[in-house]
Amino acid sequence: MRKHIVAGNWKMNTCLKSGQELANAISSYVSSGAGEFPKIVLGVPFTHLYKIVNTVAFTKISVAAQNCSDKESGAFTGEVSAEMIKSTGASMVIIGHSERRTLFTETDEIIAKKIKLCLSHLMCPIFCCGENKEEREKHLHFKTVERQIIAALFDLSELDFGRVVIAYEPVWAIGTGLNATPQQAQEMHEFIRNLIAKKYNKTLAGNISILYGGSVKPNNAKDLFKQPDIDGGLIGGASLVADDFIDIINSFNH
Ligand code: PGA
């Protein structure tokens, strides 16, 4: 069975001290709470990885980087490799976020390389895909997401594909307060699962966690997470406020 996941994407926010405080607040809540929680992931800045891995040690919280280099190692000033991330104890990497695609001109090809490097260092990629506003308006959203998934993931072996988490994040919903309706999100998640079933098989498609991202807040998480093909969320803004993130985590329990 696939996992429920609530992943925070802190983006370029928090300094080490405030980041640790945030991680502490979440891990204390999770450690003291009874009952079932979804898998919780904190996507933190590179500078915080090692510290936060230690802050959440002995909880079930996983730590993710928000990007990695598409190169293995070498003379690439300022880059951070998958191997370096792995050495901090982080176990996941967010790859192909729309901000990386649009602001840092990451192509499908570059993203595919990052996915492979991340997997080769035994970390789990959280692969982001999603259409922009214009593509949605022109009804090209399914085509766009299909292209992104084929380019980045469809030459992976079945075993490797099984280690990927997919996050569908319509660009027009990110940081805008305009989230996709549960129906719009469900429709895309079902489409993605069918694509995987066609390319690989139904069992694998049924086991992949597909998260929704884009203005997920405590007041809309429950309706989104109730959808049959939505397995959780990738949360930006609301992951920076411990109480909001905790409310979103708890949306699975009510
Ligand atoms: P948001 O960001 O929740 O602030 O819309 C989501 C994301 O970018 O992953």
Residues whose N, C-alpha, C, O or C-beta is under 5 A from the ligand:
A	BS01	PGA	N9 A173 I174 G175 T176 G213 G214 S215 V216 L234 I235 G236 G237 A238
